[in-house]
Amino acid sequence: MNSEKSSQKTLPSVHKNRSQTGLAQQVHRGLDAFPFGSAVQLARALRARKVSCVELLKAYLSRVDRFNPSINAIVVDDREHALSQARRADRALARGEVFGPLHGLPMTVKESFDLQGLPTTQGYVAMRQNVASEDALVVWRLKQAGAIIFGKTNVPLFLADFQTYNDIYGTTCNPWDPARSPGGSSGGSAAAVAAGLTALEYGSDIGGSIRNPAAYCGIYGHKSTWGIVPKRGHSLARVPVAEAEIAVVGPLARSAQDLALALGVTAGPDLLISAAVGYRLPSAPKSVKGLRIAVWLDEPSAPIDASVRACIRDAAVALRGAGAKVYFDARPQFDPQAADATYRTLLLAQMGARRPDFEKLLERRHKLRADDVSPRALQLRKATASYKEYFDASNQREQFRWIWRDFFSRYDVMLAPVTATPAFVHDHSEPMSARMISVDGAPVPYFSQLFWAGLASGSNLPATVAPIGFASANLPVGVQIVGPEMADHTTIWVAAQLGKLIGGYVPPANAR
């Protein structure tokens, strides 16, 4: 992949630039879409030369200097290279040349994507010097569409938490309340978008890692159908690796239209098969009227807070008021616990196998007593699953995919939670498996909410998160919109309709 070398600079050393702050105020006055508007609006304004690419980038950098020190969302800064690219983009516009639909748009990507000349660590100290020699494919495609990527956003260690902190870059805070988690593993991504520090973001998801940060931070996020956006360059390896099952990459944004824009420029097969394979995703519906919407609000093993349930119910009622047919009792015909167990085997085996310290996990498993059935022991066994165990889980997953196909022959989408609660207070206690969250005042196992992420992830389904309101303490609540495989346009479209009906993204007061 072709891309230019970048200089490395981490954000703990950034300084506030008074001239940039003044420029941000000037851009804000002259451009309604800055800083909290949609990427679609910003890209349109750039092409119309209402603002220059350099001006818009500097305006966002000014906000980074002002707000990022307290949020710690953007942890790798590539501004000097980005500024040179912005100047190049301005010269192209002056000649009447447009690189693509993202021409000149300033954006960031999750730390786990390779960005040439910069480290990819996943928060693992031993990989601190793991510098990428080329861009990840998604990054390359974004750049080919004209995007200017000026930094990378924070992640939890090995992308494996509902929070975002690590020993290299520290803790990322939720812009709605710095005492709370922004989610994980794309927590830095969601916090940066919500706080208006970037125009657009790209993250990854295997266990809700796009969706729960989007919900906690009050923005939009899309978990794409498995395989439609290649993940080459999204790993710690410096060579191409196999396309990991159930793991996907996808965008985070302040509007559903932005999700569609970012997905449009990144979806498509990789070079190995692109000569013969292409994706033609089904079109979205034309009207809410007659749309068949299933709603899954309750599951005994994965309770959700009443505040989350109420917001999702209100969203379903709003769609019904617009003419949709809503079914609160519709369910796919499988045992939810069996589906969850299969998903967790696939999830934990994938996450365990990709860790550089996998041998240590094996050593810990060998020390387990045969009668140890604690949550920690069960998780460790799944994280070190044998090929036979993984093979059996893959076959079980295939059965669930066909059951979902039958379900979606009768319903267009399903609304469900993706988080049990609004954003919770930071909890870095160990072991992680012993953590609890409070649901309606009762302690619930930390990882119980993986059930909701697994509904889509376990069967390769697309799922879009949309902000749908607020709970107590003025914390955002999101809904997960799940659809049949390849119906990405439909789930994103339903998210957009909800935004029209009940309102969408709202800027956090702390970032205005």
ABEGO torsion letter per residue (X at the ends): XBBBBBBBBBAAABBBBAAAAAAAAAAAAABAAOAABBAAAAAAAAAAGABBAAAAAAAAAAAAAAAAAAAGABABBAAAAAAAAAAAAAAAAAAGBBAEAABGBBBBBBAABBBBGBBBAGGBAAAAABBBABBBAAAAAAAAAGBBBABBBBBBBGGBBABBBBAAAEBBBBAABAABBAEOAAAAAAAAAAAGABABBBBBBAAGAAAAAAAAAGBBBBBBBBGABBABGBBABABBBBBBBGBBBBBBBABAAAAAAAAAAABEBBAAAAAABBBBBBBBBABABGBBBBBBABBAABBBBAAAAAAAAAAAAAAAAAGBBBBAABBBBBBAAAAAAAAAAAAAAAAAAABAAAAAAAAAAAABBAABABAAAAAAAAAABBAAAAAAAAAAAAAAAAAAAAAAAABABBBBBABABBBBBBBABOBAAABBBBBGGBBBBAAAAAAAAAAAAAAGBBBBBBBAEBBBGGBBBBBBBBBBBGAAAAAAAAAAAAAAAAEBBBBBAAAX
